[in-house]
Amino acid sequence: MMNQNSSGFLSSIPMVTKNLIIINLLFWVASLVLPKVGIDLVQLFGLHFSGVKDFYPFQFVTYMFMHDTHSFAHVFFNMFGVYMFGRVLENVWGPKRFLTFYMVTGIGAGITQELVWLYSVHSFASANGVTLAQLVAGDPSLNYLITIGASGSVFGILLAFAMLFPNVPLYLMFIPIPIKAKYFVIFYGLAELFMGVANNGGDSVAHFAHLGGMLFGYFLVRYWKKKDIGNGRYFY
């Protein structure tokens, strides 16, 4: 018999938030184990630059469930963000809307990354006197442009939290001073923009994908807000 009065840690996490965390962790473990039998999940499910031989449209969805297998920190901090802020949004919006938001912001982040790649590759092709198609066909290294991770969705979740609860104080690690959510997100967004524009050679983080997740999240929250007010509901 199930104990319906259970107040355990797992039972306190909303359904979609919990399942997203579990799925991401399972994919991370599989990404560690399956290469031993010749299956590279990151290569298969990671988002490649469109036009190369290993690009598939389904990667716009699957890439957000892949994480760096060289460190647990990548998946841990993304899932920590989903847990901290995603469960709040799911409790406010309900499971269906929260899952929709998670997927839309993740796909939006992937689209943004593809556009940034396209701009960079096109600029490189023009500077070298070849067409984009010629460069893609003649440069196999483009097949190794891969983006993975749920960060786009996490940044979208963080933005949505700040839009719904702008004055809630947040604490940064090692900084014991509360920062209102709205200022925290503005700072984070500007930092991502600066690092994306700076384009440091050793920086492998997809900063513009993070901004894409925030951008898609902003417009989706605004759309839902307008729709809910029109229907006589107001949760913002």
C-alpha positions, 0 to 999 in steps of 0.5 A, spaced: 500 500 500 502 506 498 503 511 503 499 517 501 502 522 507 509 521 505 513 527 505 519 524 503 524 529 498 522 526 492 515 526 493 515 534 494 518 535 487 513 536 482 512 531 477 515 534 470 520 537 474 522 530 477 522 526 471 526 532 467 531 531 472 531 523 472 531 523 465 537 528 464 541 524 469 539 517 466 542 520 459 548 522 462 550 515 465 548 512 459 553 517 455 558 514 460 557 507 459 554 506 452 561 508 448 564 502 451 560 498 446 561 503 441 555 508 441 556 515 442 550 518 444 553 525 445 555 525 437 548 522 435 544 526 440 548 533 440 546 538 436 550 539 430 551 545 425 546 544 420 548 541 413 553 537 416 553 529 415 551 528 422 546 533 423 538 531 424 532 535 426 531 531 432 537 534 435 534 540 437 530 536 442 535 531 444 541 535 445 538 538 451 538 532 455 546 531 453 551 533 458 559 533 458 561 526 460 568 529 463 565 532 469 559 531 473 558 539 474 555 540 468 549 536 469 549 537 476 548 545 476 543 545 470 539 540 474 540 544 480 537 550 477 531 546 474 530 543 481 530 550 485 526 554 480 523 549 475 519 546 481 516 553 483 514 555 476 510 548 475 507 549 481 504 556 479 503 553 471 501 546 472 505 540 469 503 541 462 505 549 461 511 548 465 513 542 460 511 546 454 516 552 457 522 547 458 521 544 451 520 551 447 526 555 451 530 549 449 529 548 442 529 556 442 536 556 445 538 551 439 535 555 434 539 561 436 546 557 437 544 554 429 544 562 427 550 564 431 554 558 427 551 560 421 553 567 421 560 565 424 561 560 418 558 564 413 563 570 415 569 565 415 567 563 408 566 570 405 573 572 408 576 566 404 573 567 398 568 561 398 561 560 398 557 557 405 556 550 401 563 549 399 565 550 406 560 546 409 562 540 403 569 541 404 571 542 411 569 536 415 571 539 422 564 543 421 561 536 423 565 537 430 561 543 432 556 540 437 552 543 443 549 539 448 546 541 455 539 544 458 542 550 460 538 554 454 531 551 458 535 553 465 536 560 463 529 560 460 526 558 467 530 563 471 528 569 467 521 566 468 522 566 475 524 573 475 518 575 471 513 572 476 517 573 482 521 579 481 522 582 488 524 575 491 531 575 494 536 570 491 543 569 494 549 567 490 554 562 492 560 565 496 556 572 496 552 573 503 548 579 500 541 578 497 539 580 490 532 581 487 531 576 482 530 581 477 536 584 478 540 577 478 537 576 471 539 582 468 546 581 471 546 574 468 543 576 461 548 582 461 554 577 463 552 572 458 552 577 452 558 580 454 562 573 454 558 571 447 561 578 444 568 577 447 568 570 444 574 568 447 578 562 444 578 558 450 571 559 452 566 553 450 560 555 453 554 557 448 553 564 451 548 566 445 544 559 446 543 561 453 540 568 451 536 565 446 533 561 451 531 567 455 529 570 449 524 565 447 522 564 455 520 572 455 516 572 449 512 565 451 511 568 458 508 575 455 504 571 451 501 567 456 500 573 461 496 576 455 492 570 454 490 569 461 488 576 462 484 575 456 481 569 459 480 572 466 486 569 469 491 572 473 497 569 475 503 574 474 
